[in-house]
Amino acid sequence: QVQLVESGGGLVQAGGSLRLSCAASGRTGLSYYSMGWFRQAPGKEREFVAAISRNGGSTSYADSVKGRFTISRDNVKNTVYLQMNNLKPEDTAVYYCAASNLRFTIANSGLYDYWGQGTQVTVSS
């Protein structure tokens, strides 16, 4: 079992950058899980943003963030990151990190086992 806590959200102008962190704690280390970032805007369904495999060797991104966002992980620090550059107003959402017992990168939110509480990202135009 693992507990996830996101941080790093905030208010930023369009074109700016933010770096989200997801710190993991619990009986098992982060290296046992593939990790993902999802987001949910008001009135919309939760959507996939990015995912990374257990050892960090494989990543995947939603088309809407490809080339602007980068997911990474540090299994020693039990932390996953989401570097977000060139932010747009449509990136405004609550961002969640999630952990899956499966080995590979996963875009399906239903295959994740643990979720954080979310961190708000607001991008002003």
Secondary structure, 3 states (H helix, E strand, C coil): CEEEEEECCEEEECCCCEEEEEEEEECCCHHHCEEEEEEECCCCCCEEEEEECCCCCCEEECCCCCCCEEEEEECCCCEEEEEECCCCHHHCEEEEEEEECCCCCCCCHHHCCEECCCEEEEEEC
